[in-house]
Amino acid sequence: MANVTLKVEGMSCGHCVSAVEKAVTGAGASGSVDLAAGKVTVQYDEKKVSLDAIKGAIEEQGYDVV
Amino acid sequence: MANVTLKVEGMSCGHCVSAVEKAVTGAGASGSVDLAAGKVTVQYDEKKVSLDAIKGAIEEQGYDVV
């Protein structure tokens, strides 16, 4: 399992937190969002999911992974 | 029909716009949100809906009508 903290720009409210968490879950990982810090901590199995896929899922929701 | 523009605090993103518009529609009115201005213009039939009910529906979603 890998644990990575991503810096994500554009999250402004609770709806955004839900959208990002759903994106992470949908990509096959689990994650928790720190809205105030603009950070998303993701935990995933590197054998099953790539970090790029997780980042892509977040960006598809309209946020920038920086 | 009445047309009222409400000042609403706490709307920060497109999800908020959707949530507020849905609240207004759910209250039996129609509305459009100006996110940048923090304003919601509602149109409603005073015989069927009260302005208080519309404000209440918006506040139930976590926003302040000021």
Backbone of each chain as nested JSON, in Angstrom:
{
  "chains": [
    {"id": "A", "residues": [
      {"number": 1, "name": "MET", "atoms": {"N": [0.843, -1.207, 0.0], "CA": [0.0, 0.0, 0.0], "C": [0.872, 1.248, 0.0]}},
      {"number": 2, "name": "ALA", "atoms": {"N": [0.421, 2.247, -0.713], "CA": [1.146, 3.519, -0.747], "C": [0.281, 4.616, -0.135]}},
      {"number": 3, "name": "ASN", "atoms": {"N": [0.945, 5.556, 0.454], "CA": [0.293, 6.695, 1.09], "C": [0.888, 7.965, 0.51]}},
      {"number": 4, "name": "VAL", "atoms": {"N": [0.083, 8.762, -0.149], "CA": [0.613, 9.97, -0.767], "C": [-0.284, 11.152, -0.423]}},
      {"number": 5, "name": "THR", "atoms": {"N": [0.334, 12.275, -0.125], "CA": [-0.458, 13.488, 0.081], "C": [-0.312, 14.387, -1.138]}},
      {"number": 6, "name": "LEU", "atoms": {"N": [-1.455, 14.708, -1.735], "CA": [-1.469, 15.554, -2.927], "C": [-1.919, 16.953, -2.553]}},
      {"number": 7, "name": "LYS", "atoms": {"N": [-1.347, 17.935, -3.215], "CA": [-1.806, 19.315, -3.067], "C": [-2.824, 19.552, -4.171]}},
      {"number": 8, "name": "VAL", "atoms": {"N": [-4.031, 19.908, -3.774], "CA": [-5.111, 20.067, -4.744], "C": [-5.68, 21.48, -4.651]}},
      {"number": 9, "name": "GLU", "atoms": {"N": [-5.698, 22.162, -5.785], "CA": [-6.22, 23.535, -5.799], "C": [-7.651, 23.595, -6.3]}},
      {"number": 10, "name": "GLY", "atoms": {"N": [-8.422, 24.5, -5.725], "CA": [-9.768, 24.746, -6.219], "C": [-10.865, 24.198, -5.324]}},
      {"number": 11, "name": "MET", "atoms": {"N": [-10.473, 23.489, -4.264], "CA": [-11.499, 22.976, -3.344], "C": [-11.912, 24.118, -2.412]}},
      {"number": 12, "name": "SER", "atoms": {"N": [-13.204, 24.43, -2.409], "CA": [-13.633, 25.591, -1.632], "C": [-14.716, 25.311, -0.613]}},
      {"number": 13, "name": "CYS", "atoms": {"N": [-15.333, 24.151, -0.692], "CA": [-16.45, 23.912, 0.236], "C": [-16.662, 22.412, 0.444]}},
      {"number": 14, "name": "GLY", "atoms": {"N": [-17.623, 22.111, 1.274], "CA": [-17.919, 20.717, 1.586], "C": [-18.313, 19.89, 0.377]}},
      {"number": 15, "name": "HIS", "atoms": {"N": [-18.985, 20.55, -0.59], "CA": [-19.338, 19.82, -1.809], "C": [-18.075, 19.382, -2.544]}},
      {"number": 16, "name": "CYS", "atoms": {"N": [-17.09, 20.26, -2.536], "CA": [-15.822, 19.946, -3.215], "C": [-15.137, 18.77, -2.529]}},
      {"number": 17, "name": "VAL", "atoms": {"N": [-15.173, 18.774, -1.205], "CA": [-14.594, 17.664, -0.444], "C": [-15.245, 16.352, -0.883]}},
      {"number": 18, "name": "SER", "atoms": {"N": [-16.569, 16.356, -0.954], "CA": [-17.29, 15.147, -1.379], "C": [-16.917, 14.745, -2.794]}},
      {"number": 19, "name": "ALA", "atoms": {"N": [-16.831, 15.72, -3.673], "CA": [-16.535, 15.415, -5.077], "C": [-15.146, 14.798, -5.21]}},
      {"number": 20, "name": "VAL", "atoms": {"N": [-14.185, 15.327, -4.469], "CA": [-12.822, 14.811, -4.552], "C": [-12.734, 13.43, -3.91]}},
      {"number": 21, "name": "GLU", "atoms": {"N": [-13.379, 13.275, -2.764], "CA": [-13.345, 11.958, -2.114], "C": [-14.001, 10.896, -2.995]}},
      {"number": 22, "name": "LYS", "atoms": {"N": [-15.083, 11.291, -3.65], "CA": [-15.763, 10.353, -4.541], "C": [-14.859, 9.996, -5.724]}},
      {"number": 23, "name": "ALA", "atoms": {"N": [-14.132, 10.978, -6.23], "CA": [-13.212, 10.729, -7.345], "C": [-12.13, 9.733, -6.941]}},
      {"number": 24, "name": "VAL", "atoms": {"N": [-11.6, 9.928, -5.746], "CA": [-10.535, 9.046, -5.253], "C": [-11.076, 7.625, -5.068]}},
      {"number": 25, "name": "THR", "atoms": {"N": [-12.237, 7.533, -4.474], "CA": [-12.862, 6.228, -4.271], "C": [-13.168, 5.565, -5.608]}},
      {"number": 26, "name": "GLY", "atoms": {"N": [-13.687, 6.348, -6.53], "CA": [-14.022, 5.829, -7.845], "C": [-12.798, 5.297, -8.592]}},
      {"number": 27, "name": "ALA", "atoms": {"N": [-11.646, 5.866, -8.273], "CA": [-10.408, 5.42, -8.911], "C": [-9.857, 4.164, -8.245]}},
      {"number": 28, "name": "GLY", "atoms": {"N": [-10.532, 3.706, -7.195], "CA": [-10.109, 2.472, -6.537], "C": [-9.159, 2.687, -5.373]}},
      {"number": 29, "name": "ALA", "atoms": {"N": [-9.08, 3.921, -4.893], "CA": [-8.226, 4.224, -3.748], "C": [-9.112, 4.71, -2.602]}},
      {"number": 30, "name": "SER", "atoms": {"N": [-8.486, 5.059, -1.486], "CA": [-9.261, 5.729, -0.452], "C": [-8.534, 7.014, -0.109]}},
      {"number": 31, "name": "GLY", "atoms": {"N": [-9.285, 7.996, 0.316], "CA": [-8.647, 9.28, 0.543], "C": [-9.378, 10.121, 1.547]}},
      {"number": 32, "name": "SER", "atoms": {"N": [-8.655, 11.054, 2.141], "CA": [-9.321, 12.02, 2.998], "C": [-8.788, 13.409, 2.646]}},
      {"number": 33, "name": "VAL", "atoms": {"N": [-9.719, 14.359, 2.713], "CA": [-9.419, 15.717, 2.265], "C": [-9.264, 16.648, 3.462]}},
      {"number": 34, "name": "ASP", "atoms": {"N": [-8.218, 17.453, 3.421], "CA": [-8.076, 18.548, 4.379], "C": [-8.367, 19.821, 3.597]}},
      {"number": 35, "name": "LEU", "atoms": {"N": [-9.595, 20.301, 3.759], "CA": [-10.061, 21.434, 2.953], "C": [-9.231, 22.683, 3.219]}},
      {"number": 36, "name": "ALA", "atoms": {"N": [-8.998, 22.981, 4.488], "CA": [-8.288, 24.211, 4.851], "C": [-6.869, 24.204, 4.286]}},
      {"number": 37, "name": "ALA", "atoms": {"N": [-6.252, 23.035, 4.283], "CA": [-4.868, 22.929, 3.803], "C": [-4.794, 22.711, 2.3]}},
      {"number": 38, "name": "GLY", "atoms": {"N": [-5.932, 22.391, 1.673], "CA": [-5.921, 22.104, 0.242], "C": [-5.154, 20.834, -0.067]}},
      {"number": 39, "name": "LYS", "atoms": {"N": [-5.286, 19.857, 0.823], "CA": [-4.538, 18.617, 0.651], "C": [-5.442, 17.39, 0.671]}},
      {"number": 40, "name": "VAL", "atoms": {"N": [-5.038, 16.397, -0.085], "CA": [-5.765, 15.138, -0.133], "C": [-4.769, 14.016, 0.14]}},
      {"number": 41, "name": "THR", "atoms": {"N": [-5.031, 13.253, 1.17], "CA": [-4.175, 12.116, 1.463], "C": [-4.824, 10.871, 0.878]}},
      {"number": 42, "name": "VAL", "atoms": {"N": [-4.096, 10.206, 0.005], "CA": [-4.656, 9.016, -0.627], "C": [-3.845, 7.78, -0.237]}},
      {"number": 43, "name": "GLN", "atoms": {"N": [-4.571, 6.708, -0.12], "CA": [-3.977, 5.421, 0.217], "C": [-4.429, 4.446, -0.862]}},
      {"number": 44, "name": "TYR", "atoms": {"N": [-3.467, 3.759, -1.454], "CA": [-3.853, 2.88, -2.568], "C": [-2.855, 1.739, -2.723]}},
      {"number": 45, "name": "ASP", "atoms": {"N": [-3.339, 0.731, -3.395], "CA": [-2.522, -0.449, -3.673], "C": [-1.847, -0.243, -5.028]}},
      {"number": 46, "name": "GLU", "atoms": {"N": [-0.536, -0.07, -4.981], "CA": [0.203, 0.253, -6.212], "C": [0.096, -0.849, -7.274]}},
      {"number": 47, "name": "LYS", "atoms": {"N": [-0.258, -2.048, -6.819], "CA": [-0.383, -3.136, -7.795], "C": [-1.689, -3.025, -8.586]}},
      {"number": 48, "name": "LYS", "atoms": {"N": [-2.646, -2.285, -8.015], "CA": [-3.96, -2.218, -8.65], "C": [-4.272, -0.849, -9.255]}},
      {"number": 49, "name": "VAL", "atoms": {"N": [-3.739, 0.182, -8.656], "CA": [-4.09, 1.544, -9.075], "C": [-2.808, 2.349, -9.269]}},
      {"number": 50, "name": "SER", "atoms": {"N": [-2.822, 3.216, -10.261], "CA": [-1.665, 4.106, -10.42], "C": [-1.998, 5.473, -9.842]}},
      {"number": 51, "name": "LEU", "atoms": {"N": [-0.958, 6.14, -9.374], "CA": [-1.17, 7.478, -8.826], "C": [-1.701, 8.416, -9.904]}},
      {"number": 52, "name": "ASP", "atoms": {"N": [-1.234, 8.201, -11.133], "CA": [-1.724, 9.028, -12.236], "C": [-3.233, 8.888, -12.438]}},
      {"number": 53, "name": "ALA", "atoms": {"N": [-3.744, 7.682, -12.258], "CA": [-5.181, 7.469, -12.417], "C": [-5.95, 8.225, -11.332]}},
      {"number": 54, "name": "ILE", "atoms": {"N": [-5.391, 8.233, -10.133], "CA": [-6.042, 8.948, -9.022], "C": [-6.02, 10.452, -9.292]}},
      {"number": 55, "name": "LYS", "atoms": {"N": [-4.853, 10.94, -9.69], "CA": [-4.747, 12.373, -10.016], "C": [-5.72, 12.736, -11.137]}},
      {"number": 56, "name": "GLY", "atoms": {"N": [-5.781, 11.871, -12.139], "CA": [-6.67, 12.126, -13.271], "C": [-8.122, 12.213, -12.854]}},
      {"number": 57, "name": "ALA", "atoms": {"N": [-8.52, 11.342, -11.926], "CA": [-9.907, 11.339, -11.464], "C": [-10.232, 12.634, -10.723]}},
      {"number": 58, "name": "ILE", "atoms": {"N": [-9.274, 13.121, -9.96], "CA": [-9.485, 14.386, -9.235], "C": [-9.581, 15.548, -10.223]}},
      {"number": 59, "name": "GLU", "atoms": {"N": [-8.692, 15.527, -11.213], "CA": [-8.691, 16.623, -12.197], "C": [-9.947, 16.613, -13.054]}},
      {"number": 60, "name": "GLU", "atoms": {"N": [-10.481, 15.421, -13.288], "CA": [-11.726, 15.322, -14.057], "C": [-12.881, 16.045, -13.356]}},
      {"number": 61, "name": "GLN", "atoms": {"N": [-12.788, 16.158, -12.048], "CA": [-13.825, 16.861, -11.301], "C": [-13.606, 18.371, -11.299]}},
      {"number": 62, "name": "GLY", "atoms": {"N": [-12.558, 18.808, -11.954], "CA": [-12.347, 20.25, -12.097], "C": [-11.342, 20.866, -11.132]}},
      {"number": 63, "name": "TYR", "atoms": {"N": [-10.535, 20.022, -10.491], "CA": [-9.54, 20.534, -9.544], "C": [-8.143, 20.321, -10.109]}},
      {"number": 64, "name": "ASP", "atoms": {"N": [-7.221, 21.144, -9.656], "CA": [-5.846, 21.008, -10.127], "C": [-4.982, 20.321, -9.088]}},
      {"number": 65, "name": "VAL", "atoms": {"N": [-4.349, 19.236, -9.499], "CA": [-3.376, 18.578, -8.632], "C": [-2.026, 19.209, -8.966]}},
      {"number": 66, "name": "VAL", "atoms": {"N": [-1.428, 19.869, -7.992], "CA": [-0.202, 20.627, -8.293], "C": [1.036, 20.01, -7.642]}}
    ]},
    {"id": "B", "residues": [
      {"number": 1, "name": "MET", "atoms": {"N": [-46.635, 37.662, -9.774], "CA": [-45.273, 37.135, -9.601], "C": [-44.39, 38.191, -8.951]}},
      {"number": 2, "name": "ALA", "atoms": {"N": [-43.508, 37.713, -8.099], "CA": [-42.576, 38.624, -7.447], "C": [-41.158, 38.268, -7.86]}},
      {"number": 3, "name": "ASN", "atoms": {"N": [-40.348, 39.278, -7.903], "CA": [-38.949, 39.137, -8.27], "C": [-38.111, 39.759, -7.166]}},
      {"number": 4, "name": "VAL", "atoms": {"N": [-37.281, 38.945, -6.515], "CA": [-36.49, 39.474, -5.408], "C": [-35.046, 39.019, -5.563]}},
      {"number": 5, "name": "THR", "atoms": {"N": [-34.136, 39.909, -5.3], "CA": [-32.728, 39.514, -5.295], "C": [-32.243, 39.41, -3.858]}},
      {"number": 6, "name": "LEU", "atoms": {"N": [-31.745, 38.237, -3.517], "CA": [-31.267, 37.989, -2.154], "C": [-29.747, 38.001, -2.145]}},
      {"number": 7, "name": "LYS", "atoms": {"N": [-29.192, 38.521, -1.075], "CA": [-27.748, 38.447, -0.877], "C": [-27.496, 37.185, -0.065]}},
      {"number": 8, "name": "VAL", "atoms": {"N": [-26.694, 36.274, -0.615], "CA": [-26.465, 34.986, 0.038], "C": [-24.966, 34.795, 0.279]}},
      {"number": 9, "name": "GLU", "atoms": {"N": [-24.613, 34.541, 1.516], "CA": [-23.198, 34.346, 1.861], "C": [-22.833, 32.872, 1.949]}},
      {"number": 10, "name": "GLY", "atoms": {"N": [-21.629, 32.561, 1.512], "CA": [-21.125, 31.204, 1.682], "C": [-21.062, 30.392, 0.4]}},
      {"number": 11, "name": "MET", "atoms": {"N": [-21.564, 30.963, -0.683], "CA": [-21.493, 30.232, -1.952], "C": [-20.087, 30.412, -2.521]}},
      {"number": 12, "name": "SER", "atoms": {"N": [-19.414, 29.293, -2.751], "CA": [-18.018, 29.408, -3.18], "C": [-17.698, 28.712, -4.492]}},
      {"number": 13, "name": "CYS", "atoms": {"N": [-18.583, 27.871, -4.969], "CA": [-18.233, 27.126, -6.185], "C": [-19.483, 26.684, -6.922]}},
      {"number": 14, "name": "GLY", "atoms": {"N": [-19.267, 26.036, -8.028], "CA": [-20.382, 25.577, -8.848], "C": [-21.318, 24.622, -8.139]}},
      {"number": 15, "name": "HIS", "atoms": {"N": [-20.747, 23.809, -7.21], "CA": [-21.606, 22.913, -6.447], "C": [-22.582, 23.728, -5.591]}},
      {"number": 16, "name": "CYS", "atoms": {"N": [-22.087, 24.826, -5.039], "CA": [-22.926, 25.688, -4.207], "C": [-24.039, 26.301, -5.043]}},
      {"number": 17, "name": "VAL", "atoms": {"N": [-23.7, 26.72, -6.251], "CA": [-24.701, 27.279, -7.155], "C": [-25.819, 26.256, -7.373]}},
      {"number": 18, "name": "SER", "atoms": {"N": [-25.428, 25.014, -7.661], "CA": [-26.424, 23.96, -7.878], "C": [-27.271, 23.736, -6.641]}},
      {"number": 19, "name": "ALA", "atoms": {"N": [-26.618, 23.71, -5.477], "CA": [-27.343, 23.436, -4.237], "C": [-28.366, 24.533, -3.957]}},
      {"number": 20, "name": "VAL", "atoms": {"N": [-27.979, 25.774, -4.198], "CA": [-28.89, 26.89, -3.925], "C": [-30.022, 26.91, -4.949]}},
      {"number": 21, "name": "GLU", "atoms": {"N": [-29.689, 26.671, -6.207], "CA": [-30.741, 26.658, -7.223], "C": [-31.742, 25.528, -6.962]}},
      {"number": 22, "name": "LYS", "atoms": {"N": [-31.22, 24.4, -6.522], "CA": [-32.096, 23.275, -6.205], "C": [-32.993, 23.612, -5.003]}},
      {"number": 23, "name": "ALA", "atoms": {"N": [-32.439, 24.312, -4.042], "CA": [-33.224, 24.707, -2.866], "C": [-34.364, 25.628, -3.282]}},
      {"number": 24, "name": "VAL", "atoms": {"N": [-34.052, 26.581, -4.156], "CA": [-35.065, 27.538, -4.606], "C": [-36.155, 26.814, -5.391]}},
      {"number": 25, "name": "THR", "atoms": {"N": [-35.74, 25.932, -6.275], "CA": [-36.705, 25.158, -7.069], "C": [-37.557, 24.279, -6.155]}},
      {"number": 26, "name": "GLY", "atoms": {"N": [-36.894, 23.645, -5.196], "CA": [-37.609, 22.778, -4.261], "C": [-38.649, 23.527, -3.448]}},
      {"number": 27, "name": "ALA", "atoms": {"N": [-38.406, 24.82, -3.235], "CA": [-39.355, 25.634, -2.474], "C": [-40.515, 26.106, -3.355]}},
      {"number": 28, "name": "GLY", "atoms": {"N": [-40.458, 25.759, -4.631], "CA": [-41.564, 26.106, -5.527], "C": [-41.363, 27.425, -6.264]}},
      {"number": 29, "name": "ALA", "atoms": {"N": [-40.122, 27.922, -6.248], "CA": [-39.818, 29.161, -6.968], "C": [-38.821, 28.855, -8.073]}},
      {"number": 30, "name": "SER", "atoms": {"N": [-38.415, 29.888, -8.812], "CA": [-37.299, 29.664, -9.72], "C": [-36.247, 30.718, -9.414]}},
      {"number": 31, "name": "GLY", "atoms": {"N": [-35.011, 30.371, -9.672], "CA": [-33.97, 31.31, -9.288], "C": [-32.728, 31.158, -10.106]}},
      {"number": 32, "name": "SER", "atoms": {"N": [-31.938, 32.224, -10.133], "CA": [-30.631, 32.114, -10.764], "C": [-29.598, 32.757, -9.863]}},
      {"number": 33, "name": "VAL", "atoms": {"N": [-28.429, 32.151, -9.83], "CA": [-27.388, 32.549, -8.9], "C": [-26.284, 33.3, -9.635]}},
      {"number": 34, "name": "ASP", "atoms": {"N": [-25.874, 34.417, -9.062], "CA": [-24.672, 35.102, -9.524], "C": [-23.606, 34.835, -8.466]}},
      {"number": 35, "name": "LEU", "atoms": {"N": [-22.758, 33.86, -8.779], "CA": [-21.776, 33.398, -7.79], "C": [-20.809, 34.506, -7.391]}},
      {"number": 36, "name": "ALA", "atoms": {"N": [-20.295, 35.23, -8.382], "CA": [-19.292, 36.267, -8.109], "C": [-19.874, 37.37, -7.231]}},
      {"number": 37, "name": "ALA", "atoms": {"N": [-21.137, 37.689, -7.456], "CA": [-21.762, 38.763, -6.693], "C": [-22.361, 38.267, -5.383]}},
      {"number": 38, "name": "GLY", "atoms": {"N": [-22.457, 36.951, -5.226], "CA": [-23.093, 36.397, -4.031], "C": [-24.576, 36.722, -3.97]}},
      {"number": 39, "name": "LYS", "atoms": {"N": [-25.209, 36.697, -5.14], "CA": [-26.624, 37.06, -5.184], "C": [-27.474, 35.981, -5.848]}},
      {"number": 40, "name": "VAL", "atoms": {"N": [-28.689, 35.888, -5.38], "CA": [-29.637, 34.935, -5.956], "C": [-30.903, 35.706, -6.312]}},
      {"number": 41, "name": "THR", "atoms": {"N": [-31.271, 35.659, -7.57], "CA": [-32.508, 36.309, -7.989], "C": [-33.592, 35.248, -8.046]}},
      {"number": 42, "name": "VAL", "atoms": {"N": [-34.639, 35.459, -7.278], "CA": [-35.729, 34.481, -7.259], "C": [-37.002, 35.1, -7.81]}},
      {"number": 43, "name": "GLN", "atoms": {"N": [-37.756, 34.263, -8.472], "CA": [-39.032, 34.657, -9.033], "C": [-40.056, 33.666, -8.499]}},
      {"number": 44, "name": "TYR", "atoms": {"N": [-41.142, 34.191, -7.95], "CA": [-42.107, 33.282, -7.333], "C": [-43.491, 33.899, -7.32]}},
      {"number": 45, "name": "ASP", "atoms": {"N": [-44.433, 33.034, -7.177], "CA": [-45.835, 33.431, -7.099], "C": [-46.181, 33.626, -5.619]}},
      {"number": 46, "name": "GLU", "atoms": {"N": [-46.42, 34.88, -5.266], "CA": [-46.665, 35.199, -3.845], "C": [-47.893, 34.494, -3.276]}},
      {"number": 47, "name": "LYS", "atoms": {"N": [-48.782, 34.071, -4.169], "CA": [-49.999, 33.398, -3.683], "C": [-49.692, 31.957, -3.285]}},
      {"number": 48, "name": "LYS", "atoms": {"N": [-48.578, 31.44, -3.809], "CA": [-48.275, 30.032, -3.56], "C": [-47.079, 29.82, -2.64]}},
      {"number": 49, "name": "VAL", "atoms": {"N": [-46.116, 30.733, -2.701], "CA": [-44.868, 30.546, -1.96], "C": [-44.565, 31.819, -1.183]}},
      {"number": 50, "name": "SER", "atoms": {"N": [-44.022, 31.642, 0.024], "CA": [-43.601, 32.835, 0.762], "C": [-42.102, 33.02, 0.6]}},
      {"number": 51, "name": "LEU", "atoms": {"N": [-41.679, 34.262, 0.676], "CA": [-40.252, 34.548, 0.574], "C": [-39.498, 33.885, 1.728]}},
      {"number": 52, "name": "ASP", "atoms": {"N": [-40.138, 33.831, 2.875], "CA": [-39.508, 33.178, 4.03], "C": [-39.223, 31.699, 3.764]}},
      {"number": 53, "name": "ALA", "atoms": {"N": [-40.13, 31.04, 3.062], "CA": [-39.924, 29.625, 2.753], "C": [-38.727, 29.452, 1.825]}},
      {"number": 54, "name": "ILE", "atoms": {"N": [-38.591, 30.376, 0.891], "CA": [-37.463, 30.315, -0.053], "C": [-36.153, 30.557, 0.691]}},
      {"number": 55, "name": "LYS", "atoms": {"N": [-36.156, 31.593, 1.532], "CA": [-34.956, 31.887, 2.328], "C": [-34.605, 30.691, 3.218]}},
      {"number": 56, "name": "GLY", "atoms": {"N": [-35.626, 30.095, 3.808], "CA": [-35.406, 28.947, 4.688], "C": [-34.777, 27.776, 3.953]}},
      {"number": 57, "name": "ALA", "atoms": {"N": [-35.239, 27.563, 2.724], "CA": [-34.698, 26.443, 1.933], "C": [-33.23, 26.675, 1.612]}},
      {"number": 58, "name": "ILE", "atoms": {"N": [-32.876, 27.913, 1.34], "CA": [-31.465, 28.243, 1.047], "C": [-30.621, 28.053, 2.311]}},
      {"number": 59, "name": "GLU", "atoms": {"N": [-31.157, 28.519, 3.432], "CA": [-30.4, 28.417, 4.692], "C": [-30.234, 26.968, 5.133]}},
      {"number": 60, "name": "GLU", "atoms": {"N": [-31.224, 26.142, 4.807], "CA": [-31.134, 24.719, 5.138], "C": [-29.945, 24.056, 4.436]}},
      {"number": 61, "name": "GLN", "atoms": {"N": [-29.537, 24.611, 3.32], "CA": [-28.386, 24.076, 2.592], "C": [-27.064, 24.588, 3.145]}},
      {"number": 62, "name": "GLY", "atoms": {"N": [-27.151, 25.432, 4.172], "CA": [-25.925, 25.873, 4.829], "C": [-25.424, 27.247, 4.414]}},
      {"number": 63, "name": "TYR", "atoms": {"N": [-26.278, 28.02, 3.783], "CA": [-25.875, 29.37, 3.358], "C": [-26.636, 30.406, 4.164]}},
      {"number": 64, "name": "ASP", "atoms": {"N": [-26.047, 31.587, 4.273], "CA": [-26.706, 32.657, 5.018], "C": [-27.34, 33.656, 4.068]}},
      {"number": 65, "name": "VAL", "atoms": {"N": [-28.643, 33.857, 4.256], "CA": [-29.328, 34.909, 3.518], "C": [-29.247, 36.154, 4.39]}},
      {"number": 66, "name": "VAL", "atoms": {"N": [-28.598, 37.177, 3.887], "CA": [-28.35, 38.352, 4.741], "C": [-29.161, 39.571, 4.305]}}
    ]}
  ]
}
